[in-house]
Amino acid sequence: MEMPKLGFMAISNPRAIGHYEEGALPEESRKASEALEKRGFRMVAREELVADVHDVASTVDRFIAEDVDAMVLFFQGWAWAAEFMQAAQKFDRPILLWTVPLSRLWSIGGLAVVRGSFEEVGIPHKVVYGLEDNPRTMTEIWNYAQAAKVRQVLRRSTYGSIGGPGMGIHTGIIDENQWLEKFGILVRFTDQYGAVVEAEKIPPEEVRACYDELLEIYGQVPPLEDSHMERSIRLYLGLEKVIQQQGYDFTGVQCTFDLSDNYCSPCLAQSLLNRRGFVTACLNDANGALTMYIQRQLTDAPVFMADVNVVEEETRLLRMIDDGAGSPLLAKSTKEVKLDFQPTGEAKASGIRTDLVAKPGRVTVARLSRIQGRYVMHITTGEAFEPDPEVFGERGLFWPNAFIRLDGDPMAFVQNLRAEYYHMVYGDLKEELLETCQVLGIEPLLT
């Protein structure tokens, strides 16, 4: 996971500049900058105190040229808001206003007047007040910087819509122009036939090499001589070609029923893409893909897209089951994961699925949806656990499964459900997602 890049500018007012050593940051500003660097942020820092409108403008130009995710304005003392307004408007990215509680600096007044001035004209920002060695201070900065990074990543990303929406899910259908206007994401299209054409071009030796890798990864792999296995590998390699050729950053694939009827289901292909950290959504569920893509910017942990199978009020259980595209990294060991034939069901061509149970750990579950065109994100947290097979064996433990004890009220969770698919990731990302919602203009729905 790439760390956020921050521009750091220590500011005061023109009449106070003479009280500090020229060409060097005062102690408080230096400590603040060093604390951010120690935290692991990629830093683009101005090495002297700034107060003049022209110095502010040139520094912001540098931040833009170096493509920072957010700008930190650290208040060394009182500041004149007028020196920063136009440059802040030009910056047009998240801005963090930070100072420390030291009365001799009079810095909280500078922060307050700049914050109020920003609000007068609608410049987005966040206020942080606390010493650099305060864990709360660093956590607040971390969460906001992560959200700022997400915003910048989205604004240079391309979504690959491979086929149309599957199984009539309106919750996965998007307005491509809304995505471009709201998130900066470009949506492009590839027909499923294009993926099949690329799949059939793959030389047999490449198919065999990929199969040999799967033998090293998984605990059980069907024979390559079976057409379902061969086509599943071909489709994976074909999708890789499409992604590379088109420059897609994340995708959705209309799997059921076109591919699953006429070639093979892409479950194994999408599982392998997810294994390498590339986000791809079942049924070309674009809002689901975007949910996972945001989660992936916040952590290196694997993301799981699955149906909400059951919610139990008494036990606070949420069970999630996927048709077979779950990443093997969800399991404690990839050797515990089996590859098996997908039940044909209503599909005519079938394919290969993964069988696994998600490992224990703290998890965050989320889903982007729209309410009459307005984006909301449902967020909840819980603890994934390994089930007793005798208790949960009525449906079997085949397919990719996750068992979660919800932290919140299960019935409140149900009342906020707006999609078949939800998205689980390891780690407690609640605060980062809340900040991301704030930065992106999404209403959070927290259970």
N, C-alpha and C positions, 0 to 999 in steps of 0.2 A: 504494500500500500504506500503510495507516494504521500509524503507529508505536505501539509499546506505551506504555501509560500506567502510570507508576510512582509509588507513594507512598513518600516518603523521610522517615525518622525517625532522627535522630542521638540515640544513647542513652548514658547513663552510669549512675551510681548516686547515690542521694540525698545521700550524704555528700561526693561529689565536685563536685556542682553549684556549690557556693560558690567553687570554684577558678577558675570561668570567668565571663566578663562576662555579666551577666544580660541576657536578651533578644536574644542574638546567638549564632550558631553559632561554635564554635571553628574555628581555621584548617583542621584536617584534615577536619572534617565539611563545612565550606563548600567546600573544593576537591573533595571527593567529589561533592557535590550539583551543583556547576557542571560537572564533567566529564560527568555523566549528561545534563545539559541540552544541553551542547555536542554530545554524541553524537547528539542528535536525539530523545531520549525526551520524551514528554509528561509533565511533572512536576507532582505535587501534593506540595509539600514543607512540612514543619514547620520554621519559621524559628528555633527555639530548641532547646536541648538538653533531652531528656526523660528523666526517671528515675522519676517518681511514677506509681503504678498508675492514678490517675484521669486524669492527662494522657495516658498511653498509651491508655487506653480512649477518650477523646474524640478523639484523633488517628486511631485506627482507625475510629471512627464516621465521621469525615470522609472517610477513604479509601474506605470502603464507599459512602458517599453520592455520591462523585464517580466511582464505578465504575472504580477502578484495576484493572489486570490483575495486578499483584503489588506487594508491599511490600518495601522495602529497609530493613533495620535496620542502621544503620552504628554500629559500636562505637567511641565516642570514648575509652572506658576500660573498666574493670571494670564489670560490670552484675550486678544482682540478678535472677536468672531469674524469681522469683515475681512481679515487677512486670509481666511480659509474657505470662504463660501464658494467662490467660483471654481477653485481647484477641486473642491469636494464634488461639485456638480459634474465637472469634467471626468472625475475618477469613475463615477458610475459603477461602483462595486461596493461590497460591504465595508463599512468603516467602524472601527472599534475605538471608543473614547475611554482612556484609562488614566487614572491617577492614584496616588497613595494618600492615606490619611495622616499627613504631617501638617500641623497648623502653621508652621513657619513658612511653608511654601505658598499658602493661599491658593492652592491649585484647584480645589474643588469648585471655587467660584469660576475659574476659567473653563472648567469642564461644563459647569451648569449653563453658562452663557452660550457656549458653542452648541451644546445639546439643544437648548431652546431655540437657537437660531436655525439649526438644521431642521427642527420640527416646523418652524415657520414656513419653510419652503419645500418640505417633504423630502429631505435627504435621509435615506435609510441608515441606521447606525445602531450600535449597542453600547451601553455604559457598563464599565467594570470599575469598581472602587475597592482597592485593597493592595497590601504589600505583595511584592513579588514572591516572597517565601510562604505566603498563605495558600494552602492547597485549594481552597475555594476559588481564589483568584485565577490560578492556573487552569482549573477545571472549566470555569466560565469562558476563559479565552480559548481553550482547546475546543470546546463545543461549538463556539461561534466560528472559529477558524475552519473547523471541519465542514460546517454548513456553507461557508464561503467557498471552500474548495469544490464542494458538490455543485454549487451554482456555476462556477467557471468551467468545470468539466462538462456539464450539460450543454453549455453554450457553444461548445466545439464538438459535439457528438452527433453521430448519424445513426438513426434507427433503421434497421433493415426489416421491412415487412415482407416475409416470404410466404406468399399466398394470402388469401383473404382470412377473415375471422372464422373460427371453427365452431360448429355446434350451436350456432345462433346466439353466442354470448354478447349481448349489448354492453356488458361491463368491460369488455376488452377493446371495444371500438373507440377510436379517438378522432378528433378533428386535427388534422396535420398542421393546419395554419395556427390553431390555438397552441399546439406544442412549440411551434417556431416563435410565436409572439410571447408566450409565457415563460418557456424554459430555454429557448434558443436552440432546440433540437431540430435537426433536419430529418425528415422522414423520406426514405426512398423505397422502391418496390422491386422485388424479384419474383418472377413466377416460379412455382414449385417445379415445373418442368425443367427450368434452368438448373436446379440442384440435381435433378435426376440425370440430365445430360452430363454434367460434370462428374457425377458418381460413376457413370458407365465409362468414362474416359480413363479412370484410374487403372494403371497397369497391375496385373496380378501380383507382381512382386511387392508392390506397395501395400496391397491388401494383406498379403502374408506377413509382411513386417509389422503392420499394425496388429494383426492377430497375435503374433508372438509377444508383443508388448502386453496385450490383454491377459495372456497366460501368466505373465509375471505379476500383474496387478491383482487379479481377482482369484477367489477361492474356487470358482467353478465357471467354466466357459464352454458353451456348446461347440461342436466340431465345425471347422471352417467349411467343410464340404456341404453343410446345410445351406440352402439358398437364403434363409432368413438371416443367418449369421453373416454370410458374405455381403448381402445387400445392405445390412445394417452398417457394416464397416465402410462400404463404398459410399453410403449416404453421408456418414460422418466426414470422410475425406472430401466428398463433393461439397458439402456445406462449408468446410474450411476454405476451399477454393473460392466459393462465392463470397464469403466474408472478406477474404483477402483482396479479391478483384474489385469489389464494390466499396471497400473501405468502411465496412460496418463496424460500429463500436459495440452494439448489442442488437439482438434480433428477437423476432417471434416467428414461429413456424406453424403454418396451418397443417397440423398433423392428421387430425381426424375429420373427414374420412378420405380425403383425396390421396395422400401418400399412403395411408394405412390400407386403403382399398386396392391401389394400383401399383405400388412398388414395395414399400415396407414402412412400418411406423418409425419415426425418427427418435424414439425414446433413447436407444443406446447412443445415437449421435449427439443428442442434446445432453445426455449424462456426461459424455466425454468432453464436450465443450464446457460444461459447468465445472468439470474436474480441473480444467486448466484456468478457471477463473473467468471465463467468458460467459456473460449473461445471455441466456436464450430462453424464451417463454413458450410453453405449450399452447396450442390452439391459437397461436398468433395473438395472445392476450397482451396488447400493447401496454395497458395500464399496469398489468402484472410485471411485465418486463421492466418498466420504468421504476416500479417499487424496488425490484431486486437490484437494478443498476445503481440506484441511490444507496441501498444498503452496502453494495460492494465498494463504493467509494469511501465508506466509513470503517471498513474492516477487511482483513484478508480471509476471514472465516468463510466457509462454504455457505451458500444460500440455498434454501429448499423451497420449491414451489409445489404446493400440494393442495388437494381438495380438503376442505373442512369435513371430516367424516362423522364426528360425533362430539357433542359438548355435554358434559354431565354436571349438573348443578351441585350434587352432594359431594363429589370427589374433586371438583374443579378441574376435571380432565378435559383437555382438548386433544383429540386424535386427528392427525393429518396423514392422508394416504395419497401417494402419487401413482400414476399409471406405469411408471417405470423409468423416468428420466432423472431420478435423484442422483446427485454426485456421490461417488464411492467415498469421498472424504467426509461424508456425514457419519459414517460408521467409525467405531473405535479402531478398526483395522480394515484395510481394503481386502485383506484375505478373508474376512468374514462376509464379504459381499459376493453374491452369486449372480451370474448372468443366466437367464433362463428364457424359454420361449414365452412370448406374450400370448395369453388366451385370445383366440380369434374374436370371440364375441360378435359384435356387429360388423367389425372390420373384416375385410376379405383377404388381405395379404399378411397380416400379423407382423411380427418383428421380434426384437430381443429387448428384454426389460432387465432392470436391476432389482434384486431383492436385498433389503437391508433394514435395520432398525437404527435410528439416529442415536448417537452416543449421548450420555448424560451431560448436563451443563446448563448454565444460564443462557436463556435465549430471548430474543425480541421478535415478535410477530407483527407484521404490518401489511397494509393494503391501501393503495391509492384508488379512489373512486371519484365519480362526479355526481353531484346533486344538481340537476338542471343546469349542467355546464360548469358548475363551480367545483373546484378540486378540494377534496378532503383526504386526510390520511388517518386511518384507524391504526392505533398503536397499542400494543399490550406486551407485557413481559411475563416470564414464567420460568419453570425449571423442567428441562427435558429429563426423562428417566427411562430406564430399561424396564419393560413390563414383565409380569409373570406370564409365560406362554399359556399356562392353563386357564388364566383369567381372560386373556385376550385372544384365545385361539379360535373363537367362533368364526371369525373372518379369515383366520390364518395370519401368519406374520410374513407372508410373501408380499411382494410389492415394496416400495420404499415407504416406511412408516416412521412417524414421530409421535411420541407420547409426551404431553406437556401438562404440568400442574400450573394452572393460571394463577398469577398473583391477585388479579382482580376478580370481580363478580362475574361468574360465567354467564348469567342471564343478561347482564349489561353488555357483555361481549357479543352475545347472540343478537341483541337489539341493534348493534352497530354493523352486523354482517351485511355486506353489499356485493359480494362476489363469491363464486364457487371456490376460486383459488385464493389462498393466503400464502404468506412468504415469511419463512423462519430463518433467522441467522443467529449464530452463536455470539454471546456477549450481551451486555445490557447497553443498548444504543438509544434508550428512550430519550435522554436529554439531547443527544446529537440530532435525533430525528425531529424533536420539538424545535430546536434552533433552525434546522433545515426547512421545516414548514414555515417558520417566521420569515426566513430569507427569501423563500420561493413564493410566498403569498398563498400558502395552502392552509386550510383550517385543520388543526389536529383534533382528532377524536380519541381521547385517552381512556382506556378501560383499565 
